[in-house]
């Protein structure tokens, strides 16, 4: 009995050691958005609503880059687990992941440039749509650097070196706050640029994170030995195809999840600017809480992928269940926080005179507290499945849960039952709960006593 307990204890310590810097890195990234929200919230409902709707479109567009970056992370973890030839294999994966994003960025940039047209076509207020377009035009220039940062962060996580990404992200928080003060609030004697200033601040913060990791890797002797920029012009069609084939279902899952929240934001626009502002506050707070299990899920991908690459099925199984249990414990604590003081949290983001908006935001935060556990479990289970390169079935689960159940229930309660924005959010909670259940059952099926099925990545020739 003693050996299994040591095995689980060692896995918990290893997961925590990897997960907490990743979670804090995610929190630092959401802190950039929260900082923008805090400053824009003081300018009124329209700027906050514009940044919310524009930001939702931006993150919908980021689903595909996220998918490719997470696919590369899973491949890097398995390549590192094989030990032999891992430096060359990891270098080539990073290189091909960089090449894969360039044509995608061109298309996404063109779409985001016309965000106002898209929002007006969905029935949004013209003034809010116009402001959202200005916000996205400033924000989209940070998309490519942010992708580069995510890719390098996955590379470092596979090497069990999450610290540099944490320190770089933490520094970006201060830079973003300083820029928001100058460009949004009109500090240092500068004119306030409103939503445009917030977009510029976030773009410069994303650029600083990417350049920070590039410099860190360049001057760190063990990391510089990988020569990530070596022969950067060379392409590898087989590896790029593997990244895309693995990444597209991940991107699909993320698009379905991000898309449901973006669709909800558009639905909130039908209830007026106050509902959008309240939704923005609740979503930002819930998103901040979500960053912790997301970090645990990223650690699960690395830990499961490392074990899978070494063909250690028992270790892979233990890594997945440890991460799921850890996420459930963490999200239980955040649920208590949101259920205990929702009004105080809403008051941090909205001016005192916005009484009705603050009350609505507090109600939505209470609903967010209810679905915390489900939100945490589903993202970590998905991360563990990515470590096994299992991505297509989770995408189908996301489609069923979010769009087959969550959105119809939300619309039925919000409009049919006339529960308003609260009913829409209850629908979101229903969708998250169903996805969490399906993802957990999928992991349990693959990690059952019959033996965990590992799909290893074969070394590429040449």
Secondary structure in CASP SS format (residue, H / E / C, confidence):
PFRMAT SS
TARGET T0000
AUTHOR 0000-0000-0000
METHOD secondary structure of the structure
MODEL  1
X C 1.00
X H 1.00
X H 1.00
X H 1.00
X H 1.00
X H 1.00
X H 1.00
X H 1.00
X H 1.00
X H 1.00
X H 1.00
X H 1.00
X H 1.00
X H 1.00
X H 1.00
X H 1.00
X H 1.00
X H 1.00
X H 1.00
X H 1.00
X H 1.00
X H 1.00
X H 1.00
X H 1.00
X H 1.00
X H 1.00
X H 1.00
X H 1.00
X H 1.00
X H 1.00
X H 1.00
X H 1.00
X H 1.00
X H 1.00
X H 1.00
X H 1.00
X H 1.00
X H 1.00
X H 1.00
X H 1.00
X H 1.00
X C 1.00
X C 1.00
X C 1.00
X H 1.00
X H 1.00
X H 1.00
X H 1.00
X H 1.00
X H 1.00
X H 1.00
X H 1.00
X H 1.00
X H 1.00
X H 1.00
X H 1.00
X H 1.00
X H 1.00
X H 1.00
X H 1.00
X H 1.00
X H 1.00
X H 1.00
X H 1.00
X H 1.00
X H 1.00
X H 1.00
X H 1.00
X H 1.00
X H 1.00
X H 1.00
X H 1.00
X H 1.00
X H 1.00
X H 1.00
X H 1.00
X H 1.00
X H 1.00
X H 1.00
X H 1.00
X H 1.00
X C 1.00
X C 1.00
X C 1.00
X C 1.00
X H 1.00
X H 1.00
X H 1.00
X H 1.00
X H 1.00
X H 1.00
X H 1.00
X H 1.00
X H 1.00
X H 1.00
X H 1.00
X H 1.00
X H 1.00
X H 1.00
X H 1.00
X H 1.00
X H 1.00
X H 1.00
X H 1.00
X H 1.00
X H 1.00
X H 1.00
X H 1.00
X H 1.00
X H 1.00
X H 1.00
X H 1.00
X H 1.00
X C 1.00
X H 1.00
X H 1.00
X H 1.00
X H 1.00
X H 1.00
X H 1.00
X H 1.00
X C 1.00
X C 1.00
X C 1.00
X C 1.00
X H 1.00
X H 1.00
X H 1.00
X H 1.00
X H 1.00
X H 1.00
X H 1.00
X H 1.00
X H 1.00
X H 1.00
X H 1.00
X H 1.00
X H 1.00
X H 1.00
X H 1.00
X H 1.00
X H 1.00
X H 1.00
X H 1.00
X H 1.00
X H 1.00
X H 1.00
X H 1.00
X H 1.00
X H 1.00
X H 1.00
X H 1.00
X H 1.00
X H 1.00
X H 1.00
X H 1.00
X H 1.00
X H 1.00
X C 1.00
X C 1.00
X C 1.00
X C 1.00
X H 1.00
X H 1.00
X H 1.00
X H 1.00
X H 1.00
X H 1.00
X H 1.00
X H 1.00
X H 1.00
X H 1.00
X H 1.00
X H 1.00
X H 1.00
X H 1.00
X H 1.00
X H 1.00
X H 1.00
X H 1.00
X H 1.00
X H 1.00
X H 1.00
X C 1.00
X C 1.00
X C 1.00
X H 1.00
X H 1.00
X H 1.00
X C 1.00
X C 1.00
X C 1.00
X C 1.00
X H 1.00
X H 1.00
X H 1.00
X H 1.00
X H 1.00
X H 1.00
X H 1.00
X H 1.00
X H 1.00
X H 1.00
X H 1.00
X H 1.00
X H 1.00
X H 1.00
X H 1.00
X H 1.00
X H 1.00
X H 1.00
X H 1.00
X H 1.00
X H 1.00
X H 1.00
X H 1.00
X H 1.00
X H 1.00
X H 1.00
X C 1.00
X H 1.00
X H 1.00
X H 1.00
X H 1.00
X C 1.00
X C 1.00
X C 1.00
X C 1.00
X C 1.00
X C 1.00
X C 1.00
X C 1.00
X C 1.00
X C 1.00
X C 1.00
X C 1.00
X H 1.00
X H 1.00
X H 1.00
X H 1.00
X H 1.00
X H 1.00
X H 1.00
X H 1.00
X H 1.00
X H 1.00
X H 1.00
X H 1.00
X H 1.00
X H 1.00
X H 1.00
X H 1.00
X H 1.00
X H 1.00
X H 1.00
X H 1.00
X H 1.00
X H 1.00
X H 1.00
X H 1.00
X H 1.00
X H 1.00
X H 1.00
X H 1.00
X H 1.00
X H 1.00
X H 1.00
X H 1.00
X H 1.00
X C 1.00
X C 1.00
X C 1.00
X H 1.00
X H 1.00
X H 1.00
X H 1.00
X H 1.00
X H 1.00
X H 1.00
X H 1.00
X H 1.00
X H 1.00
X H 1.00
X H 1.00
X H 1.00
X H 1.00
X H 1.00
X H 1.00
X H 1.00
X H 1.00
X H 1.00
X H 1.00
X H 1.00
X H 1.00
X H 1.00
X H 1.00
X H 1.00
X H 1.00
X H 1.00
X H 1.00
X H 1.00
X H 1.00
X H 1.00
X H 1.00
X H 1.00
X H 1.00
X H 1.00
X H 1.00
X H 1.00
X C 1.00
X C 1.00
X C 1.00
X H 1.00
X H 1.00
X H 1.00
X H 1.00
X H 1.00
X H 1.00
X H 1.00
X H 1.00
X H 1.00
X H 1.00
X H 1.00
X H 1.00
X H 1.00
X H 1.00
X H 1.00
X H 1.00
X H 1.00
X H 1.00
X H 1.00
X H 1.00
X H 1.00
X H 1.00
X H 1.00
X H 1.00
X H 1.00
X H 1.00
X H 1.00
X H 1.00
X C 1.00
X H 1.00
X H 1.00
X H 1.00
X H 1.00
X H 1.00
X H 1.00
X C 1.00
X C 1.00
X C 1.00
X C 1.00
X C 1.00
X C 1.00
X C 1.00
X H 1.00
X H 1.00
X H 1.00
X H 1.00
X H 1.00
X H 1.00
X H 1.00
X H 1.00
X H 1.00
X H 1.00
X H 1.00
X H 1.00
X H 1.00
X H 1.00
X H 1.00
X H 1.00
X C 1.00
X H 1.00
X H 1.00
X H 1.00
X H 1.00
X H 1.00
X H 1.00
X H 1.00
X H 1.00
X H 1.00
X H 1.00
X H 1.00
X H 1.00
X H 1.00
X H 1.00
X H 1.00
X H 1.00
X C 1.00
X C 1.00
X C 1.00
X C 1.00
X H 1.00
X H 1.00
X H 1.00
X H 1.00
X H 1.00
X H 1.00
X H 1.00
X H 1.00
X H 1.00
X H 1.00
X H 1.00
X H 1.00
X H 1.00
X H 1.00
X H 1.00
X H 1.00
X H 1.00
X H 1.00
X H 1.00
X H 1.00
X H 1.00
X H 1.00
X H 1.00
X H 1.00
X H 1.00
X C 1.00
X C 1.00
X C 1.00
X C 1.00
X H 1.00
X H 1.00
X H 1.00
X H 1.00
X H 1.00
X H 1.00
X H 1.00
X H 1.00
X H 1.00
X H 1.00
X H 1.00
X H 1.00
X H 1.00
X H 1.00
X H 1.00
X H 1.00
X H 1.00
X H 1.00
X H 1.00
X H 1.00
X H 1.00
X H 1.00
X H 1.00
X H 1.00
X H 1.00
X H 1.00
X C 1.00
X C 1.00
X C 1.00
X C 1.00
X C 1.00
X C 1.00
X C 1.00
X C 1.00
X C 1.00
X C 1.00
X C 1.00
X C 1.00
X C 1.00
X C 1.00
X C 1.00
X C 1.00
END
